[in-house]
């Protein structure tokens, strides 16, 4: 079974790359583009970008408070406030949304850049876990939703490190009662999860990751029928 060790030393550079990629999309935003559908059913690009803004700030404050030795709720006001903010913010003009997201990225980048090598094990309220888990969650949210926005970067642009991490993280969505073998199309990587009826699924690294994330792979996966995925872990 393949496992992927996440080296905290590489996470800051991965976050910087994703944040820089997202920043590069902001100058070309138009009102028309924001109202167009995203890859997420029922959400426009404006919904997706507003969600990135909100979840990025929420996880960044986990970092800020952890460095002070304090715990704080992920979203101030919980899931209801998170949902209300998305609904209130997705209809902003391109200029306003781009400015707000740019300001949010400034705060997000400052928060994560302050995290040192000895800080990753600090506790956070996010899933009663550690600062490393919160940082990985931001990496996942940032990269998946940047692809969801359909503004250029897609799942094929994910790094091999991200693809491997997503497979490790999201294979928890695979159902009980099956032994799923996930194999990359080139045969170099393999993950085996669960027990029971054997199911083999094959595709490129990023197509496997996209499927586990509930997104449509660029190329069809082998394995018919594919297992039905459970809820987000």
C-alpha contacts under 8 A as a table, 3 or more apart, distances in Angstrom:
res1	aa1	res2	aa2	distance
1	X	190	X	6.23
1	X	191	X	5.01
1	X	192	X	5.55
2	X	189	X	6.68
2	X	190	X	5.57
2	X	191	X	5.12
2	X	192	X	7.71
3	X	168	X	6.95
3	X	191	X	7.38
4	X	164	X	6.47
4	X	165	X	6.45
4	X	168	X	6.88
6	X	165	X	7.49
7	X	10	X	5.69
7	X	11	X	6.98
8	X	11	X	5.17
8	X	12	X	7.71
8	X	117	X	7.45
8	X	120	X	7.30
8	X	132	X	7.03
9	X	12	X	6.93
9	X	117	X	6.87
10	X	13	X	5.69
10	X	14	X	6.44
11	X	14	X	5.00
11	X	15	X	6.13
11	X	135	X	7.64
11	X	136	X	7.61
12	X	15	X	5.12
12	X	16	X	6.11
12	X	112	X	7.30
12	X	113	X	7.10
13	X	16	X	5.00
13	X	17	X	6.17
14	X	17	X	5.19
14	X	18	X	6.34
14	X	139	X	7.43
15	X	18	X	5.19
15	X	19	X	6.03
15	X	139	X	5.93
16	X	19	X	5.15
16	X	20	X	5.98
16	X	109	X	7.54
17	X	20	X	5.18
17	X	21	X	6.16
18	X	21	X	5.06
18	X	22	X	6.27
18	X	139	X	7.56
18	X	142	X	6.74
18	X	143	X	6.36
19	X	22	X	5.12
19	X	23	X	6.16
19	X	105	X	7.13
19	X	109	X	7.94
19	X	142	X	7.51
20	X	23	X	5.05
20	X	24	X	6.27
21	X	24	X	5.23
21	X	25	X	6.96
22	X	25	X	5.41
22	X	26	X	7.05
22	X	146	X	6.65
23	X	26	X	5.47
23	X	27	X	7.93
23	X	102	X	6.86
23	X	105	X	7.98
24	X	27	X	6.79
25	X	28	X	6.00
25	X	29	X	6.94
25	X	151	X	7.05
26	X	29	X	5.48
26	X	98	X	5.51
26	X	102	X	7.79
27	X	98	X	7.45
29	X	33	X	6.46
29	X	34	X	7.11
29	X	94	X	5.76
29	X	95	X	7.73
29	X	98	X	7.36
30	X	33	X	5.16
30	X	34	X	6.35
30	X	93	X	7.91
30	X	94	X	5.22
30	X	95	X	7.79
31	X	34	X	5.21
31	X	35	X	6.50
31	X	93	X	5.73
31	X	94	X	4.96
32	X	35	X	5.37
32	X	36	X	6.57
33	X	36	X	5.29
33	X	45	X	7.20
34	X	44	X	6.55
34	X	45	X	4.89
34	X	46	X	4.76
34	X	94	X	6.81
35	X	44	X	5.55
35	X	45	X	6.29
35	X	46	X	6.31
35	X	91	X	7.81
36	X	44	X	5.47
36	X	45	X	6.10
37	X	40	X	7.69
37	X	41	X	7.83
37	X	42	X	7.55
37	X	43	X	6.20
37	X	44	X	4.23
37	X	45	X	5.90
38	X	41	X	7.27
38	X	43	X	5.93
38	X	44	X	4.91
38	X	45	X	4.86
38	X	48	X	7.23
38	X	148	X	5.86
38	X	149	X	5.15
38	X	150	X	5.98
39	X	43	X	7.77
39	X	148	X	4.81
39	X	149	X	6.54
39	X	150	X	6.68
39	X	215	X	7.88
40	X	43	X	5.55
40	X	44	X	7.73
40	X	148	X	6.51
43	X	46	X	7.65
43	X	47	X	5.47
43	X	48	X	6.75
44	X	47	X	5.16
44	X	48	X	6.60
44	X	90	X	7.82
44	X	149	X	7.99
45	X	48	X	5.09
45	X	49	X	6.16
45	X	148	X	7.92
45	X	149	X	5.11
45	X	150	X	7.50
46	X	49	X	5.28
46	X	50	X	6.00
46	X	89	X	7.79
46	X	90	X	4.47
46	X	91	X	6.59
46	X	92	X	7.78
47	X	50	X	5.21
47	X	51	X	6.14
47	X	86	X	6.11
47	X	87	X	7.34
47	X	89	X	7.52
47	X	90	X	4.67
47	X	91	X	7.99
48	X	51	X	5.07
48	X	52	X	6.28
48	X	90	X	7.91
48	X	145	X	6.51
48	X	148	X	7.11
48	X	149	X	6.07
49	X	52	X	5.01
49	X	53	X	6.25
49	X	90	X	7.67
49	X	101	X	7.68
49	X	145	X	7.72
49	X	146	X	7.83
49	X	149	X	7.03
50	X	53	X	5.03
50	X	54	X	6.27
50	X	86	X	5.74
50	X	89	X	6.11
50	X	90	X	5.76
50	X	97	X	7.56
50	X	101	X	7.60
51	X	54	X	5.05
51	X	55	X	5.99
51	X	86	X	5.96
52	X	55	X	5.37
52	X	56	X	5.74
52	X	141	X	7.19
52	X	142	X	6.50
52	X	145	X	6.86
53	X	56	X	5.32
53	X	57	X	6.28
53	X	100	X	7.86
53	X	101	X	5.56
53	X	104	X	6.14
53	X	105	X	7.65
54	X	57	X	5.31
54	X	58	X	6.12
54	X	82	X	7.17
54	X	85	X	7.74
54	X	86	X	7.78
55	X	58	X	4.92
55	X	59	X	6.10
55	X	138	X	7.57
55	X	141	X	7.73
56	X	59	X	5.40
56	X	60	X	6.02
56	X	104	X	7.51
56	X	105	X	7.71
56	X	108	X	6.41
56	X	138	X	6.38
56	X	142	X	7.60
57	X	60	X	4.96
57	X	61	X	6.24
57	X	104	X	6.44
57	X	107	X	7.37
57	X	108	X	6.05
58	X	61	X	5.43
58	X	62	X	6.70
58	X	74	X	5.47
58	X	75	X	5.67
59	X	62	X	5.00
59	X	63	X	6.70
59	X	74	X	6.56
59	X	134	X	6.27
59	X	135	X	7.43
59	X	137	X	7.99
59	X	138	X	6.54
60	X	63	X	5.13
60	X	64	X	6.41
60	X	107	X	7.63
60	X	108	X	5.30
60	X	111	X	5.64
60	X	112	X	6.66
61	X	64	X	4.82
61	X	65	X	6.04
61	X	72	X	7.98
61	X	74	X	7.70
61	X	111	X	7.31
62	X	65	X	5.47
62	X	66	X	5.95
62	X	71	X	7.34
62	X	72	X	6.67
62	X	73	X	7.95
62	X	74	X	6.67
62	X	124	X	6.20
62	X	125	X	7.40
62	X	126	X	7.38
62	X	131	X	7.45
62	X	134	X	7.29
63	X	66	X	5.10
63	X	67	X	6.26
63	X	111	X	6.28
63	X	112	X	6.61
63	X	115	X	7.35
63	X	124	X	7.83
63	X	131	X	6.44
63	X	134	X	7.78
64	X	67	X	5.44
64	X	68	X	6.80
64	X	111	X	5.87
65	X	68	X	5.03
65	X	69	X	6.35
65	X	70	X	5.08
65	X	71	X	6.16
65	X	72	X	6.83
66	X	69	X	4.90
66	X	70	X	5.30
66	X	71	X	6.30
66	X	122	X	6.24
66	X	123	X	6.55
66	X	124	X	6.05
66	X	131	X	7.17
67	X	70	X	7.44
67	X	115	X	7.46
67	X	119	X	7.29
67	X	122	X	7.61
69	X	122	X	7.73
70	X	124	X	7.83
71	X	123	X	7.51
71	X	124	X	5.59
71	X	125	X	5.60
72	X	124	X	7.44
72	X	125	X	6.07
73	X	76	X	6.13
73	X	78	X	7.39
73	X	125	X	6.18
73	X	126	X	7.42
74	X	78	X	7.18
74	X	125	X	6.85
74	X	126	X	6.02
75	X	78	X	4.82
75	X	79	X	6.75
75	X	81	X	7.23
75	X	82	X	6.51
76	X	81	X	7.10
77	X	80	X	6.76
77	X	81	X	5.23
77	X	82	X	7.65
78	X	81	X	5.64
78	X	82	X	6.50
79	X	82	X	4.90
79	X	83	X	6.16
80	X	83	X	5.24
80	X	84	X	6.15
81	X	84	X	4.99
81	X	85	X	6.03
82	X	85	X	5.30
82	X	86	X	6.49
83	X	86	X	5.24
83	X	87	X	6.40
84	X	87	X	5.15
84	X	88	X	6.09
85	X	88	X	5.01
85	X	89	X	5.87
86	X	89	X	5.17
86	X	90	X	5.86
87	X	90	X	5.87
87	X	91	X	7.76
88	X	91	X	6.97
89	X	92	X	5.74
89	X	97	X	7.76
90	X	97	X	7.95
92	X	96	X	6.04
92	X	97	X	5.74
93	X	96	X	5.26
93	X	97	X	6.07
94	X	97	X	5.22
94	X	98	X	5.85
95	X	98	X	5.30
95	X	99	X	6.13
96	X	99	X	5.19
96	X	100	X	6.13
97	X	100	X	5.10
97	X	101	X	5.99
98	X	101	X	5.15
98	X	102	X	5.95
99	X	102	X	5.07
99	X	103	X	6.18
100	X	103	X	5.10
100	X	104	X	6.10
101	X	104	X	4.90
101	X	105	X	6.12
102	X	105	X	5.09
102	X	106	X	6.36
103	X	106	X	5.07
103	X	107	X	6.55
104	X	107	X	5.18
104	X	108	X	6.05
105	X	108	X	4.84
105	X	109	X	5.84
106	X	109	X	5.35
106	X	110	X	6.23
107	X	110	X	5.17
107	X	111	X	6.15
108	X	111	X	5.17
108	X	112	X	6.34
109	X	112	X	5.40
109	X	113	X	5.93
110	X	113	X	5.25
110	X	114	X	6.42
111	X	114	X	5.55
111	X	115	X	7.27
112	X	115	X	5.41
112	X	135	X	7.90
113	X	116	X	7.76
115	X	119	X	5.99
115	X	120	X	7.41
116	X	119	X	5.34
116	X	120	X	7.41
117	X	120	X	6.48
118	X	121	X	7.27
119	X	122	X	5.55
119	X	131	X	7.25
120	X	130	X	6.63
120	X	131	X	4.96
120	X	132	X	4.81
121	X	130	X	5.29
121	X	131	X	5.94
121	X	132	X	6.49
122	X	130	X	5.43
122	X	131	X	5.54
123	X	128	X	7.14
123	X	129	X	5.81
123	X	130	X	4.42
123	X	131	X	6.11
124	X	127	X	7.71
124	X	128	X	5.97
124	X	129	X	5.59
124	X	130	X	5.27
124	X	131	X	5.92
124	X	134	X	7.66
125	X	128	X	4.66
125	X	129	X	6.52
126	X	129	X	5.98
126	X	130	X	7.71
126	X	134	X	6.50
129	X	133	X	6.32
129	X	134	X	7.68
130	X	133	X	5.27
130	X	134	X	6.59
131	X	134	X	5.03
131	X	135	X	6.13
132	X	135	X	5.02
132	X	136	X	6.12
133	X	136	X	5.12
133	X	137	X	6.09
134	X	137	X	4.96
134	X	138	X	6.33
135	X	138	X	5.16
135	X	139	X	6.33
136	X	139	X	4.96
136	X	140	X	6.16
137	X	140	X	5.08
137	X	141	X	6.08
138	X	141	X	5.06
138	X	142	X	5.77
139	X	142	X	5.19
139	X	143	X	6.13
140	X	143	X	5.47
140	X	144	X	5.95
140	X	162	X	7.79
140	X	166	X	7.44
141	X	144	X	5.40
141	X	145	X	5.82
142	X	145	X	5.60
142	X	146	X	5.98
143	X	146	X	5.18
143	X	147	X	6.42
143	X	158	X	7.38
144	X	147	X	5.32
144	X	148	X	6.27
144	X	155	X	7.50
145	X	148	X	4.55
145	X	149	X	6.19
146	X	149	X	5.35
146	X	150	X	7.45
146	X	151	X	7.83
146	X	153	X	6.94
146	X	154	X	7.57
147	X	150	X	5.78
147	X	151	X	7.50
147	X	152	X	7.54
147	X	153	X	5.53
147	X	154	X	4.39
147	X	155	X	5.96
148	X	154	X	7.48
150	X	153	X	7.03
150	X	154	X	7.02
153	X	156	X	7.90
153	X	157	X	6.08
154	X	157	X	5.45
154	X	158	X	7.29
155	X	158	X	5.44
155	X	206	X	6.36
155	X	207	X	7.47
155	X	210	X	6.60
155	X	217	X	7.83
155	X	218	X	7.69
156	X	206	X	6.08
156	X	207	X	7.61
156	X	218	X	7.44
158	X	162	X	6.18
158	X	163	X	6.38
158	X	206	X	6.84
159	X	162	X	5.20
159	X	163	X	6.24
160	X	163	X	5.01
160	X	164	X	6.07
160	X	205	X	7.31
160	X	206	X	7.55
161	X	164	X	5.26
161	X	165	X	6.14
162	X	165	X	4.99
162	X	166	X	6.03
163	X	166	X	5.21
163	X	167	X	6.33
163	X	205	X	6.06
163	X	206	X	5.24
163	X	209	X	5.52
164	X	167	X	5.24
164	X	168	X	6.33
164	X	205	X	7.13
164	X	209	X	7.40
165	X	168	X	5.13
165	X	169	X	5.97
166	X	169	X	4.98
166	X	170	X	5.60
166	X	171	X	7.90
166	X	209	X	5.62
166	X	212	X	7.77
166	X	213	X	7.61
167	X	170	X	5.36
167	X	171	X	5.59
167	X	208	X	7.12
167	X	209	X	5.18
167	X	212	X	6.85
168	X	171	X	5.72
168	X	172	X	7.93
169	X	172	X	6.62
170	X	173	X	5.72
170	X	209	X	7.88
170	X	212	X	5.82
170	X	213	X	6.63
170	X	232	X	7.53
170	X	233	X	6.76
171	X	174	X	5.50
171	X	193	X	7.36
171	X	212	X	6.52
172	X	233	X	6.34
173	X	212	X	7.12
173	X	229	X	5.22
173	X	230	X	4.62
173	X	231	X	6.08
173	X	232	X	6.47
173	X	233	X	6.52
174	X	180	X	7.80
174	X	193	X	7.86
174	X	194	X	7.99
174	X	227	X	7.00
174	X	228	X	7.18
174	X	229	X	5.20
174	X	230	X	6.19
175	X	178	X	6.62
175	X	227	X	6.97
175	X	228	X	6.75
175	X	229	X	6.14
175	X	230	X	6.26
176	X	194	X	6.72
176	X	195	X	7.46
176	X	196	X	7.95
177	X	194	X	7.09
177	X	195	X	5.90
177	X	196	X	4.75
177	X	197	X	6.38
178	X	194	X	5.88
178	X	195	X	5.24
178	X	196	X	4.29
178	X	197	X	4.46
178	X	198	X	5.77
178	X	199	X	6.71
179	X	192	X	6.93
179	X	193	X	5.70
179	X	194	X	4.52
179	X	195	X	4.30
179	X	196	X	5.12
179	X	197	X	5.63
179	X	198	X	4.63
179	X	199	X	5.99
180	X	192	X	5.67
180	X	193	X	5.24
180	X	194	X	6.34
180	X	195	X	7.81
180	X	198	X	5.97
180	X	199	X	4.79
180	X	200	X	5.82
180	X	201	X	7.20
181	X	190	X	6.91
181	X	191	X	5.71
181	X	192	X	4.45
181	X	193	X	6.51
181	X	198	X	7.61
181	X	199	X	6.27
181	X	200	X	4.85
181	X	201	X	6.09
182	X	190	X	5.50
182	X	191	X	5.03
182	X	192	X	6.30
182	X	200	X	6.25
182	X	201	X	4.97
182	X	202	X	5.76
182	X	208	X	7.59
183	X	187	X	6.16
183	X	188	X	7.69
183	X	189	X	5.78
183	X	190	X	4.39
183	X	191	X	6.54
183	X	200	X	7.73
183	X	201	X	6.38
183	X	202	X	4.81
183	X	203	X	6.71
184	X	187	X	5.20
184	X	188	X	6.35
184	X	189	X	5.39
184	X	190	X	6.46
184	X	202	X	5.64
184	X	203	X	5.15
184	X	204	X	4.99
184	X	205	X	5.42
184	X	208	X	7.69
185	X	188	X	7.89
185	X	202	X	5.85
185	X	203	X	4.69
185	X	204	X	4.95
185	X	205	X	7.50
186	X	189	X	7.84
186	X	204	X	7.40
187	X	190	X	7.41
195	X	198	X	7.76
199	X	223	X	7.24
199	X	227	X	7.88
200	X	222	X	7.78
200	X	223	X	5.89
201	X	221	X	6.63
201	X	222	X	5.47
201	X	223	X	4.84
201	X	226	X	7.33
202	X	208	X	7.36
202	X	221	X	5.66
202	X	222	X	5.14
202	X	223	X	6.94
203	X	207	X	5.92
203	X	208	X	5.80
203	X	219	X	7.61
203	X	220	X	7.36
203	X	221	X	5.01
203	X	222	X	6.63
204	X	207	X	5.10
204	X	208	X	6.16
205	X	208	X	5.37
205	X	209	X	6.33
206	X	209	X	4.86
206	X	210	X	5.92
206	X	217	X	7.84
207	X	210	X	4.98
207	X	211	X	6.13
207	X	217	X	4.68
207	X	218	X	6.31
207	X	219	X	6.75
207	X	220	X	7.98
207	X	221	X	7.41
208	X	211	X	5.22
208	X	212	X	6.33
208	X	217	X	7.28
208	X	221	X	7.50
209	X	212	X	5.22
209	X	213	X	6.19
210	X	213	X	4.97
210	X	214	X	6.38
210	X	215	X	5.04
210	X	216	X	6.48
210	X	217	X	5.60
211	X	214	X	5.08
211	X	215	X	5.22
211	X	216	X	6.03
211	X	217	X	5.83
212	X	215	X	7.36
212	X	229	X	7.38
217	X	220	X	6.27
217	X	221	X	7.54
223	X	226	X	5.42
